[in-house]
C-alpha cells in the first residue's frame, strides 16, 4: 500500500489509540481509585490542545500513545483481557455522533475548556481543581446525552465524588479522541472494510 493511503489511516489509529487509552484509565480508576499518572496526563492534556497542528501534537507524541496502540493490537488479535473496554469504546463513538449534532452542548464544552485552560496551564491538567472542573463540564454538557455512558467498577470508589469527577474528566478526553477520529475521516466502515489497513497502521506506529 502506498503512503498516501496509509498516512490518513495512521492518523486515525492514533485517535483510536487515544480513545482506548483514556477508557482503559476510566476502567482502572473505577476499579482501583487510581490512575497511571503519565497516561492520565496525556489524556487530559489532549482536551486542551484544540488547535494542535497534528494528531501527534494532540497527545504530545506517538510514544505517549503506545499503551493505546497495544490495546488496539490486542483488540484486532482477539487477545484483549477486558471485554468491557470495546463496549465502552463503542458507546463513546456512538455518543460522539449525538454530541456533535447538539450545537448547544458543543458550545458549552468549548467555552468550559477555554475557561479552564489557564488553570490547566498554571496547575497542570491533572490538578484536582482542573479534574473537578472538567468533571463538572462533562456532567453539565454530556451526561444527559444518549447513549449514556455506564461505567462499572468498585462501589467503594464510585461512591467518592473526587473519583467520579476524575472518571468524567477522562471520559471527556475519550470523547475528544472520538471527535478527532471522525474529523480525520474515521467511520465504522473502517472496521468492516479496512481492517487489514488498520492493523498495518497500528503495527507501523508500534514499530
C-alpha positions in Angstrom: 0.0 0.0 0.0 1.3 3.5 -0.7 1.9 6.2 1.8 -1.0 8.3 0.5 -3.4 5.6 1.7 -1.5 4.8 4.9 -1.0 8.3 6.3 -4.7 9.1 6.9 -5.3 5.7 8.4 -2.2 6.1 10.7 -3.6 9.3 12.0 -7.0 7.7 12.7 -5.3 4.9 14.6 -3.6 7.5 16.8 -7.0 9.0 17.7 -8.4 5.5 18.3 -5.4 4.7 20.5 -6.1 7.9 22.5 -9.7 6.8 22.9 -8.9 3.3 24.1 -6.0 4.6 26.3 -8.3 7.0 28.0 -11.1 4.5 28.5 -8.6 2.0 30.0 -7.9 4.6 32.6 -11.6 5.1 33.2 -11.9 1.3 33.9 -8.8 1.4 36.1 -10.0 4.4 38.2 -13.4 2.8 38.6 -11.9 -0.4 39.8 -9.0 0.8 42.0 -9.5 4.6 42.5 -6.1 5.1 40.9 -4.8 6.2 37.5 -1.5 5.9 35.7 -0.1 9.4 36.1 1.6 9.7 32.7 -1.4 8.2 30.8 -3.8 10.4 32.7 -1.8 13.5 31.8 -1.7 12.5 28.1 -5.5 12.1 28.1 -6.3 15.4 29.9 -3.7 17.5 28.1 -5.4 16.4 24.8 -8.6 18.1 25.9 -6.8 21.5 25.9 -4.9 21.1 22.6 -7.8 22.2 20.5 -5.7 23.9 17.8 -2.9 21.3 17.6 -1.2 21.0 14.2 -1.4 17.2 14.0 -2.8 14.2 15.8 0.6 13.5 17.2 0.7 17.0 18.7 -2.8 16.5 20.3 -1.2 13.8 22.5 2.3 15.1 22.8 4.0 12.5 20.6 3.4 8.9 19.3 5.3 7.3 22.1 2.7 8.7 24.6 0.1 6.6 22.7 2.0 3.2 22.8 -0.3 1.8 25.5 -3.4 2.6 23.4 -1.8 1.3 20.3 -1.1 -2.0 22.1 -4.7 -2.1 23.2 -5.8 -1.7 19.6 -3.5 -4.5 18.5 -4.9 -6.8 21.2 -8.4 -5.9 20.0 -7.6 -6.9 16.5 -5.8 -10.1 17.7 -8.8 -11.0 19.9 -6.4 -11.2 22.9 -7.9 -8.3 24.8 -8.2 -9.1 28.5 -11.0 -6.6 29.3 -14.2 -7.5 27.5 -15.9 -4.3 28.7 -13.4 -2.0 27.1 -14.5 -2.4 23.4 -18.1 -2.0 24.5 -17.3 1.2 26.3 -15.4 2.5 23.3 -18.4 1.7 21.1 -20.6 3.7 23.4 -18.3 6.7 23.3 -18.1 6.6 19.5 -21.9 6.5 19.3 -22.1 9.3 21.8 -19.8 11.4 19.6 -22.4 11.3 16.8 -25.0 12.7 19.1 -22.7 15.2 20.7 -21.6 16.9 17.5 -25.2 17.4 16.4 -26.0 19.2 19.7 -24.6 22.6 19.0 -25.5 23.9 22.4 -23.6 21.1 24.1 -20.6 21.6 21.8 -20.6 25.3 22.6 -20.9 24.8 26.3 -17.9 22.3 26.2 -15.8 24.7 24.1 -16.5 27.6 26.5 -15.8 25.5 29.5 -12.5 24.2 28.2 -11.4 27.8 27.4 -12.3 28.9 31.0 -10.3 26.0 32.5 -7.3 26.3 30.1 -5.4 28.9 32.2 -5.7 26.8 35.3 -4.6 23.7 33.4 -1.6 25.6 32.2 -0.7 27.0 35.6 -1.5 23.9 37.7 -1.3 21.1 35.1 -4.3 19.3 33.6 -4.2 16.6 36.3 -4.6 19.0 39.2 -7.7 18.2 41.4 -9.2 21.6 40.7 -8.9 21.0 36.9 -10.2 17.5 37.2 -13.2 18.8 39.1 -13.8 21.5 36.5 -13.7 19.0 33.6 -15.8 16.5 35.5 -18.5 19.2 36.1 -18.3 20.2 32.5 -18.9 16.6 31.4 -21.8 16.3 33.9 -23.5 19.5 32.7 -23.0 19.1 29.0 -22.7 15.5 28.1 -24.1 13.2 30.8 -27.7 13.9 29.6 -27.0 12.8 26.0 -27.7 9.3 24.8 -26.3 6.7 24.8 -25.5 7.4 28.5 -22.0 6.1 29.3 -22.3 3.5 32.1 -19.1 2.8 33.9 -18.8 -0.3 36.1 -16.4 -0.6 38.9 -15.8 -0.9 42.7 -18.8 0.7 44.5 -16.4 2.0 47.2 -14.6 4.2 44.7 -17.6 5.0 42.5 -19.2 6.5 45.7 -16.4 9.1 46.1 -17.1 12.5 44.5 -13.4 13.1 43.5 -13.2 9.7 41.8 -16.4 10.3 39.9 -15.1 13.7 38.8 -11.9 12.1 37.6 -13.8 9.5 35.6 -15.9 12.1 34.0 -12.9 14.2 33.1 -11.2 11.2 31.4 -14.5 10.4 29.6 -14.4 13.9 28.2 -10.8 13.2 27.0 -12.1 10.0 25.4 -14.9 11.9 23.6 -12.3 14.4 22.4 -10.4 11.5 20.8 -13.7 10.2 19.2 -14.3 13.6 17.7 -10.8 13.7 16.4 -11.2 10.2 14.8 -14.3 11.4 12.9 -12.5 14.6 11.9 -9.7 12.5 10.4 -12.2 10.6 8.3 -12.8 7.6 10.6 -16.0 5.7 10.4 -17.4 2.3 11.4 -16.9 1.2 7.8 -13.2 1.1 8.6 -13.7 -1.8 10.9 -15.6 -3.8 8.3 -13.8 -2.8 5.0 -10.3 -1.7 6.0 -9.4 -3.8 9.0 -6.1 -5.0 7.4 -5.1 -1.4 6.7 -5.9 -0.5 10.3 -3.8 -3.3 11.6 -0.9 -2.4 9.3 -1.1 1.2 10.5 -1.0 0.1 14.2 1.9 -2.2 13.5 3.8 0.6 11.8 3.2 3.0 14.7 4.4 0.4 17.2 7.5 -0.3 15.1 
